[in-house]
Amino acid sequence: MKKLFILSLLSVCTAMNAQQIEWGEYTKTESQNSVCTYEGSIGSERFYSFGYYTTGMVAMFNKVGFVSFDNCQVRSNIKKLIKIPVYSLVSPVVTDKDVAVLYYKRSETDSKQRQLHALSLDKSTFEAVNDTVMFPLRQADNLEMISSDDKTKHLVYYFARENEKTAKNAADVLVLYMYDRNFNLLWHQKLYNKTSSELTVRDMHIDKEGNFYAVATYWEDERAKDNYNESLVLMAAGKDMAYNRIVELNQYVKQAKILPLNENEVFVGLNNETSFTSLVYSYAEGGIKGKTDYGLDYILAKTKQNNAAYGKQSKEKSAANDPRRGTHWAVSDILRLENGNVVAVIKDAFMVQISSTGAMPTYFEFTDRNFCVLCINPADNNIVYSQMISRGVKFTTHTGEDGGEYHKPYFFTMGNDFYALYNAFAKEDELSGELIRHAKVNFEKKPKGDNRSRLLKISSDGQDVAVQTILDYKKDKAAFCYSMTGKDDDGNVIVGCKGDKGIRLGIIKF
């Protein structure tokens, strides 16, 4: 009787808190197997890129296409893909007036150098307008790019050796170029490796002001890597700032995420197989202001649901090596609420590498079974609430292909509330608190089976938890698509979906 009452209460909460989504029409892209990615907006127009995988199983990175929506309705869809040099794509972007493609190619005057180019395209016709050289590169420099959440700042970076003959590490300098939305250079910095070991950069973050933050780890003693005792390097850079500080930690770090709290403080979330660690670091004071370790069994016990499943699984042998048993926790995301609290999302995500021989490439199987939402007050490092979500999905990717269109949840905040968009098994109760060990939805090239796309909301104190179904695959023949989802210039949350009829855009009405 009590269980029925709880389920009825949840149903009422869901109805009371349901968000409306305004959906547009479907449209087809040049290749249904292409990954479609939201790149940004210009006013009411939202732009998506696609086409990276139209040349076969291996990603050749030589064809890019665009489609735009005016609000939710299709405005224009490119008919002819843009060709760029093979393996040279850095990223498509959206400026104030047009769209562009960042790529690099060999210098015409120096065979030992490459050049980073920005190819500008008319936003209506997607015809090439201008091709600008941004800066030169050595052949060995591998470029990467990340953007701020609002896509108004872009960081182009690479790791390099300053002196090939004397550098002891694989990379002794991180080279940073920060650009605004129109790719005007805001600043250029170099951050040097001050340790005697090679750094592993765990996470990077760009804020809307164009400042850069990163957390890296390293082994203090290269000869004792088996002990898994690592320390941190916290980095920050801006127009008039270059910060690089070693922080002794002496613990095993599996993953780490960083989030700036203000101009002088950052929140860092770390995890290993058994615990999650939160710490607040002050650049002004040059040290850790607060640090707390949370055992993952404690996090799950703090939820409203039963934690018996975790205790049983944790005692099983070889759990860490078997995707059907145990848990495999990883820090997925860290977000900020308006009240100053921090929300850390810790996912139970497992990967199995399948090595094949002959003509078939190596492929990977991933399970993304559960995630736990942990709200923390950074002022005292105390837990405000925790909530585990049971979902159980799986996807497969081959070498050279990008995956995760359907399995990755999209996390965001609105005011003091936390939201998550995700795909899950239609018959699963995500609020049951039970840990899923067997993935029940398997995504290959497209969604199928008993999949439902859902929107989760958790209130500021964690007392109001509501789940709303936004798509039912059996009915809609489409599923929520992570790569197509984001926030536009006005802060609206746009939701992409993809299925048998093509792609479609929706806007959440709060």
N, C-alpha and C positions, 0 to 999 in steps of 0.2 A: 504493500500500500504506500509505504514511504517512497519507494522508487518511482511509482506512478505519479505521485505528487510532484516530485522533483522534475520529472520529464514534462509534466503539464506546465510547471512554472517556467521551465526553459522555453517551451513553445510560446507562452505569453510574452516572455522577454523578447523572443525573436520577432514576434509580430509588432511589438511596440517600438523596436529599434530598427526595423527594416529600412534599408536605404533604397531609394529608387535609382535605377540606371536607365538612362536614355540611350537606346541603341540606334545605330545607323544601319545602312544597307551593306550587304556583302559585296566584295570585289575580288577578282582574281589577280594574282601576281604572275610574273613571267614563268616562274617555276614554283609549284606547290611545295616542293621540298626545301626551298630557300628559307633561311631564318629571316624573319621580318622583325626589324628593330626600330623602336621609337627614338628619333634623333632630336626632336625639339619642335618648337612652334613659332610662328610669326603671326601675332594677333590671334585670330580664331582658327588659323590653319595649322594643322598638325602634320608633321612630315615623318615618313617611315622609309627606311632603306631595306633592300633585299638583294638577292642575286649572287651572294658570295659562292654558292655551291652548285652553280649551274653547269660546271664543266666535268662533273663526275664525283666519285666517292671521295677523292682527296681534295681538300679546299685549295683551289688555285688562286683565289683572291685577285681575279682579273676582270670581273664583271660586276657592276653595281647598278641597281635600279632604284627608283623612288616612286612613292605613291603619296598623295596628300589628301587630307580630309578638311573640309570647312565645317567646323563644329563636328558633327558626326557623319556628315554626308561626303561621299567621294567627290573630290574636286578634279583631280587629274591623276592619271596612271601612266607611267612611262611605257612606251612601246618598244623602244630600242635601248638596250643596256649600254652603259658607258664602259668602255674598255680601258684598263690601266695595265701597266707592266705586271707580269706574273709575280705573285708573292710580295707585292709591294704595298698593299692596302694598310694604312694606319687607322683611319676611321672616317666615315661620313659625318658631317656636322651641319648645323643650321645656323646661319648668321642673322643679322637684323633684316636683311633684304633678300637673301637668296639661300641656296643650299650649296654645299661644297664637299669635296672629297680630298682627304689628306692621303698622299701616297709619296713614295720616293722612287727615284730612278738613278741610274748611273750618270755621273757628270760627263758632259760632252767634251770637257777640256782636260779632265784628270781621271784616268781609268781607275785610280785607287780611291776615289771618293764617290759618294752618292749625294743626292740633294733632296731635301724634303720639299714637296710641292703642295700647294693648295689650288685645286681646280675648282673654280667658281662656276655654278650652273644657274641659269634663270629658273626661278621658283615655279613658273607656270609651264614652261616648255621643257625644262630640264636640259636645254641646250647649253654647251660650254660657252662661257663668256670670257673668262680670263684664267691664265695658268701662271701662278706666282711662285718663285723660289723663296723658301723661308730661311733655311740655313743649310750649310754643308755637313756631311757626315763621312766618317771613315767607313769602309766596307764592313768592318767588324762590329760597328755600333748597331744594336738592335733596338729600334724605337718602340715605345709603348705610349699610350695616351689614356688619361682618365679625366673625367669632367666633374664639376660640382653638381649637386642634386638638381639645381635649377637650370643646368646646362648653359650658364652664362660665362663660366670660366673653364678653360681647358689647360691641362698640364701635359706637355710632351716631354718625355724623359728617357734616359738610357744610362746604363752602367758602363763605365770605361776604366781603362788604365791610363794614368797620366804619363807614366814612364814604363814602357814595355820591359826595359832591362832591370829596373830596380824594384818594381811592384811585386810584393810577396803574395798578394791576394788576387783572386780571380777578377775582382773589380775593386779598385781603391777609391773611386769617386762616383757619386750619383749626380748626373748633370740634369738640371731642371730648366725648362722654358715655360713660363706661365703666360697664357694669352687670354684676352677678353673674347667675347662672343664673336667679334668680327676678325679675330686673329691678329689684333694689334698686340705687340709684345709688351707685357706689363712689367716683367722682371726676369732676370736670368741669374741662377745661383749654382754653385757647386758645393756639395756636402761630402766631406772626406771621411773615409773609414778610419776612426781613431783607435780601433782595437787591433790586436795582433792576430785576429782570426777573421775568417770570411763571414760577412753578415748575411742573414736571411731576412729579407724584408717581408714582414707579415701582413701589413695593412697600410694603405695610404688614404688620406682624406683631404678633399679640397672644400673650403667653405665658400660662401657666396661673395666674400670680399676678395677672394683670390689668394688666400694663404694656404700653405701646404703643411700637412702634419703626417708623420709616419712613425710606426713602431717596428723595430727590427730585433732579432735575437742573435746571440752568438754563444759559442762555447768558450768559457774563460781558459780552459785547458783542452787544447785540441787532442791531446793524448788520452783524455778521459771522457770521450763522447758517449761511451757505454753507460756512464752514470747519469746522463741526461740532465746535467746541471747547467742551465743556461742563464744568461743575463740579458738585459734589455738595452737597446739604444733608442732614445726618443729624439726625433728630429722635427724641426719646424723651419719654415722658410717663407719669406715674403719680400716685398720691395726693399725694405730696410731691415731685414731680419734674417739671420742664419743661425739656427740653434741645433746643437748636436751634443747630446749628453749621455754618458754611460750610466746605467742604473743597475747596481748589483742586485741580482734576484736569487740565483742559485737554486732554481727548480726547473723541472721539465716543462717545456711549453710546446704544446701541440699546435695551437692556433692563437692568434691575438688580433684584437680590433682596437681602434683608437677613435675617440670623438672629442673635439674641443668643447670645453664648457664655457670658457671665456678667453680673453686674450692672454691670460697667464696660466690657465689650468687645462689639463686634458684628463679624460676618463679613459682608462685602459682596461679591457676585459681579456682575460687569459683563460685557457682551459687545458687540462690534460684528460686522461681517461677517467679520472675519479672525482675531479673537483673543478669548480669555476672560481677564478680569483678576480676581484675588482679592486682597482687602485686609482687614486686621484693623485696626479703629479703636478707640482707647481713649478713652472719655469722661473718665476720670480724668486722663489725660495731655493730652487735647485735641489728639490728632494720630494719624497713621497709624503703626502699629507695624511692619507688614509689607505689602509689595505685590509681586505677581508677575504677569507677563503670560505667558499660554500661547497660542502660535499654534495654531489649530484643526487645522492639518495635523500639528503636533507631538503633539497629544492623540490623534489617530487613529493616528499612527505608534507611539505607546506601547502600543496594544492588541496582542493576540497575533496579530491577523489582518493580512492584506495591505492596504496603504494606496494601492495603485497607482491605484484608481478615483478617489480624491480629487485626486491630482496631475493626472490627465487632465481631470477636469471643471473644475478651477480655471482652466485655460487657455482654456476655451471663451468665445467672445464672447457678450455679453448674458446671461450665466448668471443674473445677479441678477434679470432681468426675465422669465425663462421658467421656469415650475414644472417643466418636463420636464428641465431641466438645472441644474447647479450645486447649491449647498446654501444654506440660509437658517437659520442657527443662532440660537437664542433660549434664554435662561436660563429653564428651566421650573420648577425647584424646587431648594431647598437644605435638606438635612436633617442632623441631628446623630446620630452614633453614640455609644454609651455610653463608648467609649474616648477620646472627645473629638474624633475626626476628623470632618470635614465632607464630605458627599457632595453635589456639584453635578450636576444633570441638565441637559444642554444638548441641546435638541431641534432637529431639522431640520424646521421647520414653514413652509409656504408658503401665502400667501393671495392669491387673485385676485378682484377685485371686478368683478362683471358688472352694468353699468348697463343697465336696461331702460326702455322707454318705455310709455306708455299705462297700462292698469290693472294691469299686472304690476309688482310691487315690485322693488327692487334686491336681488340675492342675491349671496352670496359662496361661492366654492369654496375649500376648505382642503385641503392635503395635509400629513400628519404622518408623514413617511417613515422617519426614523431618530432614535435618541437615543443620546447618549453619557453614560455614568456616570463621573464624575470624582471620585475620593476624594482629599482634600487634608488634610494635617496642618497646622492653622492655626498651630502653634507655630513652624514654619519655612517654611510655605508650599510644601512639597514635595509632589509627586504620590505617593500611596501606590499607586494603580492606576487604570487607565482601561479601560473596556470599551464598545464600540459595539454597539448592537442594531439590526438591520435588520428593519423591519416593513412599511412601505408601505401607509398607509390614507388615505382621503379622505372628506370629508363636505361637504354643502352646507347653507347656512342662508339664509333670507330675512330681510329687514329686519324687526325687531321680534320675531324668534324667537330663542330660545336654542338653541344646538347643543352638541355635544360629549358626548352621552350615551355614545357608543360609541367615539369616536376618541381621547379623552383617557386616557392611562395614569394609574393611581393608584400613587404611590410612597410607601413607608413603610419604617421600620427596625424591627428587633427585636433588641435587644442590640447586637452589633457587625456584624450582617448587614444588607444592603440588599435590598429586595424591590420588584418592580414587577408590577402586574396590568395587562394590556393585551390588545387585539385585534390580530391580525396575519393575513397571508395564509397559508393552511394549508400551502402548498407551499414557503414561504420558510424558509431556515435563518437564524434571527435571529443566530446566532453566527458567521456567515460573514465578517463584517467588511466586506462589500461595501455601498457606498452605493446605496440604492434611489432611482432618479430618477422612475420611473413608479409611481403609487399603484395597487396591485393589488386592493384591497378598497375598494368605494365604499359609504358609508353614507348612506342618505337618511332616511326616517322610521323605518326599522327595519333591523337587520342582514340580510344575505343573502349568498349565494354561498359561496366557499371561505374562510370566516372561522373562526378558532380563537381561543379566549380562553386566555391563558397566564399562568402565574405564574413569574417570574424570581427567582432568588436568587443573590446574590454575597456570598462570605464576606469577612471583615474585611480579608484581605490580597489579595483579588481572584483567588486561585488556584483557588478552587472556584466554578464557574459552572454553574448547573443551570436547566433550563427544563422546566416541567410543563404539559401541556394540561389545563385544567379544564372546558372546554366545546368541543364540536365542533358548529358550527351545522347542518351537514347531518344530524346525528344528534339533537341536542338542540333544534333550532329556537329557540335563545336565545343571547344573547351577554352577556359582561360589561358592566355598566353603571356608568360612572364616578360619576354623580351619586348612585347608591344605595349607594356603598361608603364605609366610614369605620371609625373606632374607637369602641367604646362606652365606657360609664363604667368598665368593668373592664379596658380596654385590649385587648379582643378585636378582631380584624380581621374585620368583617362584609363580605361580598361580595354585591352585588346583581346580578341578571341579569334581562333583559327579552327577551321574544320573543313568538311566536305565542300562547302559552298565558297570557300576562300577565307578572306580576313574581314573583320568587322570591328568598328570602334564604338565604345560606349563611354558616357560621362556619368560619374556618381553624383547624385544630387543630395547634398547634406542639408 
